[in-house]
Amino acid sequence: MTDLTIGQLAERAGVAPSALRFYESEGLIESSRTAGNQRRYARATLRRVAFIRSAQRVGLSLDEIQNALGSLPEGRNPTKADWARLSRSWRPRLDDQIERLERLRDNLDSCIGCGCLSLRTCALYNPGDVLAERGRGAVNLEPRTHRG
């Protein structure tokens, strides 16, 4: 048997069938259809799903994963060399994410965890109070948008 059903792939890959359908709808994996319109996946899809899950575990977005898979020749699954090349390109983004998490960890004891509605300034969401001119409270909760 060369093809897997969605249930077989889900069990072997450790993901829900709904995740596989979603990955397929996003163009991350492909299936063929039987005469009864049931999905069938090539065994090689296991490697592709493992790649997707590994990339998600390190914090990459589906867009980033899609771009990475799109850089591969059509239909080819990522190899160890592909992972090494792609992971080098993700390093600056992951370093930034690590820095934000460390800042969160180091400043968490002063944060009340509610979006800082009762704090005048917030070292996590408003470092250096750069958003003070826009008013008090949870003006901007996305750290990347106020980096300068």
C-alpha positions in Angstrom: 0.0 0.0 0.0 1.6 3.3 -1.1 -1.2 5.7 -0.1 -2.6 6.6 3.4 -6.1 7.5 4.3 -6.6 10.7 6.2 -7.1 8.7 9.4 -3.9 6.7 8.9 -1.9 9.8 8.1 -3.4 11.6 11.2 -2.5 8.7 13.5 1.0 8.3 12.1 1.7 12.0 12.1 0.1 12.6 15.5 -2.3 15.3 14.2 -6.0 15.6 14.0 -7.7 14.9 10.6 -9.1 18.4 10.7 -5.5 19.8 10.8 -4.6 17.7 7.7 -7.7 19.1 5.9 -6.6 22.6 7.0 -3.0 22.1 5.8 -4.4 20.9 2.5 -6.7 23.9 2.1 -3.7 26.1 2.7 -1.7 24.3 0.1 0.8 22.8 2.5 0.1 19.2 1.6 -1.7 17.5 -1.3 -4.0 14.5 -1.6 -5.4 12.5 -4.5 -9.0 11.4 -4.5 -10.5 7.9 -4.9 -13.5 7.2 -7.1 -15.6 7.6 -3.9 -13.9 11.1 -3.4 -12.0 10.0 -0.3 -8.6 11.6 0.3 -5.4 9.6 -0.2 -2.0 10.8 0.8 1.3 9.6 -0.4 3.5 8.2 2.4 6.0 11.0 1.7 3.4 13.4 3.1 4.4 12.1 6.6 7.7 13.9 6.2 6.0 17.1 5.0 3.6 17.1 8.0 6.6 16.5 10.3 8.3 19.5 8.7 5.2 21.6 9.2 4.8 20.6 12.8 8.4 21.1 13.6 8.3 24.6 12.1 5.1 25.4 14.1 6.8 24.2 17.3 9.6 26.7 16.9 7.0 29.5 16.5 6.8 30.0 12.8 3.6 31.1 11.2 1.8 29.2 8.5 2.7 31.9 6.1 6.4 31.4 6.9 6.0 27.7 6.6 4.1 28.1 3.3 6.9 30.3 1.9 9.5 27.8 3.0 7.7 24.9 1.3 7.1 27.1 -1.7 10.9 27.5 -2.1 11.3 23.8 -2.7 11.0 22.2 -6.2 7.4 21.2 -7.0 6.3 18.2 -5.2 9.6 17.6 -3.3 9.6 17.1 0.4 12.1 19.0 2.6 15.4 17.2 3.2 17.8 17.6 6.1 19.8 20.1 4.0 16.6 22.1 3.2 15.8 22.3 7.0 19.4 23.5 7.7 19.1 26.2 5.0 15.7 27.3 6.0 16.4 27.3 9.7 19.4 29.6 9.1 17.1 32.1 7.4 14.7 31.9 10.3 17.3 32.5 12.9 17.0 36.3 13.2 13.2 36.1 13.5 13.6 33.4 16.2 16.2 35.4 18.0 13.8 38.3 18.1 11.1 36.1 19.4 13.4 34.7 22.1 14.4 38.3 23.1 10.7 39.2 23.5 10.0 36.1 25.6 13.0 36.9 27.8 11.8 40.5 28.2 8.3 39.1 29.1 9.8 36.7 31.7 12.1 39.4 33.2 9.3 42.0 33.5 6.4 39.7 34.3 6.5 40.4 38.0 5.6 44.0 37.4 2.8 43.2 34.9 -0.8 42.7 36.1 -1.6 40.7 33.0 -4.7 42.6 31.9 -3.3 44.7 29.0 -2.0 47.3 31.5 -5.2 49.1 31.8 -4.4 50.3 35.3 -0.7 51.0 34.7 0.6 54.3 33.4 3.4 52.7 31.5 4.3 49.1 30.6 7.8 47.8 30.1 6.4 44.9 28.0 4.0 46.6 25.6 5.3 50.2 25.7 9.0 50.1 26.3 10.3 53.6 27.0 6.7 54.9 27.0 6.8 55.6 23.3 3.0 55.4 23.1 2.3 57.9 25.8 1.2 60.6 23.3 -1.6 58.2 22.2 -3.1 58.0 25.7 -3.2 55.8 28.7 -4.2 52.1 28.7 -3.8 49.3 26.2 -3.1 51.4 23.2 -1.0 49.0 21.3 -0.7 45.3 22.3 1.6 44.1 19.4 5.2 44.6 20.5 6.6 44.7 16.9 4.5 47.7 15.9 6.2 50.2 18.2 9.8 49.1 17.9 11.9 51.9 16.7 
